[in-house]
Amino acid sequence: QCPVYSDYYNGFSTDPYDDDPHTLRARLSCGHVTGPQTLTDYCRLQLNDGKAELRCPLCNGQWSYTEVRKLAKLTPEEQQCFEETLANNATRKIIDIKNCPGCDWLIERSNPSNLSVQCTVCSAKNKKTFEFCWQCLREWKGHQPRSDRCDNEGCSNKELDLLRDCATIILKDAANIVCPAVRACPTCGLLIEHNSEKCKNITCSRCTKEFCFVCLKLTPECVSTSDYYIMCSGGVAPRQTSFPFWRVNQ
């Protein structure tokens, strides 16, 4: 079916400030309406955020790349960029990969709790074991395995530092529970901050999984022995010291 554009606003728009009556708009499969440029810009933001799926910001409905390509009127250059980024993001969700700093080959990390990774290409080329730091992407220094940092100066994970050192908050609507203000989503690792209002459970904007900000269990598991507004049966989970690796079957 061909996309139907209209020269009038009909229904909800993904951009509440886009009220130019002369801008052609289209209705997406989720039912919401927007213009080509707004759609392009929003999808580009999702891709730059590492997402491998394109979703509506209002209802979280998934858009196919085909409809986005047609309705956003992507140029050939934009199509190539979108397709390559979608493929790259999807690959990085399935396997933990980075480019080796020595040879630029893609390397898969088999142990997500160890920052020291060996490159077999560089090792064979240099005729000695070459290991690099998954975090700072420099040749490994210090003992290993380690999950926090190597001994290179300046090697640190700012997001991990934030998880460790962030302030605490009081969930005033949830029995005044005290917990860290920032958590990493237990499914995909995205850093999330609770505004301390309403219930203790929160939905991740990246993987769309709902979890408990207090015990870090997915909501169905948490509320099976607790409730949205009371302390979890297992208490407050300690501050996180590592990020979960997101796999698509989670």
C-alpha positions in Angstrom: 0.0 0.0 0.0 1.3 3.4 -0.9 1.9 5.9 1.9 -0.9 8.4 2.2 0.2 12.0 2.8 -2.2 14.7 3.9 -1.8 18.5 4.0 -3.7 18.8 7.2 -3.0 17.7 10.8 -5.1 14.7 11.7 -4.6 12.9 15.0 -1.5 12.9 17.2 1.9 14.1 15.9 5.3 12.8 17.0 6.3 16.4 17.1 3.9 18.7 19.0 5.8 21.8 17.8 5.5 20.8 14.1 2.2 22.6 13.3 3.2 24.1 9.9 0.0 23.6 7.8 2.0 23.5 4.7 4.1 20.5 5.7 3.0 17.2 4.2 2.5 14.5 6.8 1.9 10.7 6.8 0.2 8.3 9.1 2.5 5.6 10.4 1.6 2.0 11.0 1.1 2.7 14.7 -1.5 5.3 13.9 0.5 8.5 14.7 1.1 11.3 12.2 4.3 13.2 11.4 6.2 14.9 8.7 9.2 13.4 6.8 11.9 15.5 8.4 10.7 15.0 11.9 10.5 11.2 11.2 14.0 11.2 9.8 15.5 13.2 12.7 13.8 11.1 15.3 14.9 7.8 13.7 18.5 9.1 13.4 18.5 9.8 17.1 17.4 6.3 17.9 20.1 4.9 15.6 22.8 7.1 17.2 21.6 5.7 20.6 22.5 2.2 19.5 19.0 1.0 18.8 18.4 -1.8 16.3 14.6 -1.2 16.1 12.8 2.0 15.2 9.9 2.8 17.5 7.2 5.5 18.0 8.1 7.9 20.9 4.4 8.1 21.9 3.1 4.5 21.9 6.4 2.5 21.5 5.0 0.8 18.4 7.7 -0.6 16.2 8.1 0.8 12.7 9.5 -1.3 9.9 12.5 0.2 8.1 10.6 -0.1 4.8 7.8 2.3 6.0 10.3 4.7 7.5 12.3 4.7 4.3 9.2 5.5 2.3 7.4 8.0 4.6 10.6 9.8 5.6 11.5 10.1 1.9 15.1 9.1 2.7 17.7 10.1 0.1 20.0 7.3 -1.2 22.8 8.6 1.1 20.4 8.5 4.1 19.2 5.0 3.1 22.8 3.7 3.1 23.5 5.3 6.5 20.3 4.0 8.1 20.8 0.4 6.7 24.5 0.2 7.7 23.8 1.6 11.2 20.8 -0.7 11.8 22.9 -3.7 10.8 25.8 -2.6 13.0 23.5 -2.0 16.0 21.8 -5.3 15.5 25.2 -7.1 15.3 26.4 -5.4 18.5 23.3 -6.5 20.3 24.0 -10.2 19.5 27.7 -10.3 20.1 30.1 -8.1 22.2 32.4 -6.7 19.5 34.9 -3.8 19.1 37.7 -3.0 16.8 41.2 -4.0 17.9 43.4 -0.9 18.4 46.3 -2.8 16.9 45.0 -4.0 13.6 41.4 -2.7 13.5 39.9 -6.2 13.1 36.6 -6.8 14.8 37.1 -8.7 18.0 34.5 -10.6 20.0 34.8 -10.5 23.8 33.9 -13.9 25.2 34.0 -13.0 28.8 32.0 -9.8 29.7 33.5 -9.7 33.2 37.1 -9.4 31.9 38.4 -6.2 30.3 41.6 -7.9 29.0 41.0 -9.3 25.5 43.5 -11.0 23.2 43.8 -10.3 19.5 44.9 -13.4 17.7 45.7 -11.4 14.5 48.1 -9.1 16.3 49.5 -11.9 18.3 50.4 -13.9 15.2 51.7 -10.9 13.4 54.0 -9.8 16.3 54.8 -13.4 17.3 53.9 -12.6 20.9 50.6 -12.3 22.8 48.8 -9.0 22.3 46.1 -8.1 24.7 44.2 -4.8 24.9 41.8 -3.1 27.3 38.2 -3.3 26.2 37.5 -0.1 28.1 40.3 2.3 27.0 41.3 0.4 23.9 45.0 0.5 24.6 47.5 -2.3 25.1 46.8 -4.0 28.3 48.8 -3.1 31.4 48.6 -4.8 34.8 47.3 -8.1 36.1 44.2 -9.7 34.8 41.4 -10.7 34.7 39.8 -7.4 35.8 36.4 -5.9 35.3 37.0 -2.3 36.5 40.0 -1.0 34.6 43.6 -1.7 33.4 46.7 0.1 34.7 46.9 2.5 31.9 46.6 6.1 33.1 43.2 7.5 32.8 41.5 4.2 32.1 38.1 4.4 33.7 34.5 4.0 32.9 32.7 7.3 33.7 29.3 5.6 33.7 30.6 2.9 36.1 32.0 5.6 38.3 28.6 7.3 38.3 26.9 4.0 39.3 29.4 3.7 42.2 29.4 7.2 43.4 25.9 8.6 42.7 23.8 10.1 45.4 21.0 8.3 47.1 17.3 9.2 46.8 14.2 8.5 48.8 11.2 7.0 47.0 8.7 9.1 48.9 5.7 7.4 47.3 7.1 3.9 47.8 7.4 3.6 51.6 10.4 6.1 51.7 12.8 3.5 50.4 16.3 4.7 50.1 18.3 3.6 47.1 20.9 4.8 44.6 19.7 7.6 42.3 21.1 6.0 39.2 20.9 2.3 38.1 21.9 0.4 35.0 19.0 -1.4 33.3 19.5 -5.1 34.3 18.7 -6.1 30.7 20.6 -3.8 28.4 22.8 -1.7 30.8 21.3 1.8 29.9 21.9 4.2 32.8 18.5 5.4 34.2 17.8 8.0 36.9 14.6 7.7 39.0 12.8 11.0 39.7 11.8 9.7 43.2 8.1 10.0 42.5 5.4 7.3 42.2 6.2 3.6 42.2 9.6 2.0 42.5 9.4 0.3 39.0 10.6 1.9 35.8 10.6 1.1 32.1 13.8 1.3 30.1 13.6 3.5 27.1 16.0 1.4 25.1 15.0 -2.2 25.6 11.5 -1.4 26.9 11.8 -3.9 29.8 10.2 -2.8 33.1 12.2 -3.5 36.2 12.3 -2.6 39.9 14.7 0.3 40.7 15.2 -1.1 44.2 16.0 -4.8 43.8 16.9 -4.7 40.1 14.6 -7.6 39.3 12.3 -7.5 36.3 8.9 -6.3 37.5 7.0 -9.7 37.2 9.6 -11.3 39.5 9.7 -8.4 41.9 5.9 -8.0 42.4 5.4 -11.7 42.7 6.7 -11.4 46.3 6.2 -7.7 46.9 4.3 -4.7 45.4 4.9 -1.5 43.5 4.9 0.7 46.5 6.5 -1.3 49.3 10.0 -2.7 50.1 11.1 -5.7 48.0 11.3 -9.0 49.7 15.0 -9.2 49.0 15.7 -5.6 50.1 17.7 -3.0 48.3 20.2 -4.3 45.7 23.7 -3.0 46.3 25.3 -0.5 43.9 26.2 -2.1 40.6 29.8 -2.6 39.7 29.4 -3.9 36.2 27.1 -3.6 33.2 24.9 -6.4 32.0 25.6 -7.4 28.4 22.5 -7.1 26.3 21.6 -10.1 24.2 18.5 -10.2 22.0 17.0 -13.3 23.6 16.7 -11.6 27.0 
